[in-house]
């Protein structure tokens, strides 16, 4: 799944259904992560429905990436968030991913050359 960027988030608030749809998960998983991760700040509208800011959606994107794509446990994801894995200056995960992909491309090119 492609990572969500700040530029893609055009609304001030998103419903839980919209957020769940962005990640193709159930709303119950979003509610569970909301309880587990203090980084997601719960807000409710006048009707009492959960609403998520673009900042919350970006945090959920990081959590989704760590848990669903990278295979972190919840505790591991919490530690990674606390250590700043979601900050732009900490690109270790991204760098490792790029290196792995480049090595695959190199291998494929060498195979084609042979």
Residue, then its C-alpha position, 0 to 999 in steps of 0.5 A: x500500500x502506498x504511504x499517505x502524504x500530507x498533501x493528499x489530506x485535504x479535509x480538516x476532519x475525517x470520520x472513522x469510516x473514511x480513515x478505515x477506508x483509507x487503510x482498507x481495515x475495519x473501524x474496530x481496528x482503528x478504535x483499537x489502535x486509538x486506545x493502544x497508541x497515545x499518539x492518536x488524539x481522540x476528538x468527537x464532533x457535536x454528535x459524539x462521532x469520532x473525528x480524525x485530523x490529518x495529523x492523526x491520519x498520518x500517525x495511523x499511516x505510520x502505525x499501519x506501516x509498522x504493524x501491517x507492512x513491516x510486521x512489528x508487534x504493538x509494543x515494537x510499534x510503540x517503541x518505534x514511534x517513541x524513538x521517532x521513526x515517523x519523523x522525516x529526519x529518521x529515514x532508516x526504514x525507508x533507506x533500508x527498503x530502498x537498498x533492498x529494492x535496488x539490490x533486487x533490481x541489480x540482481x534482475x539486471x545481472x540476470x538479464x545481462x547473462 
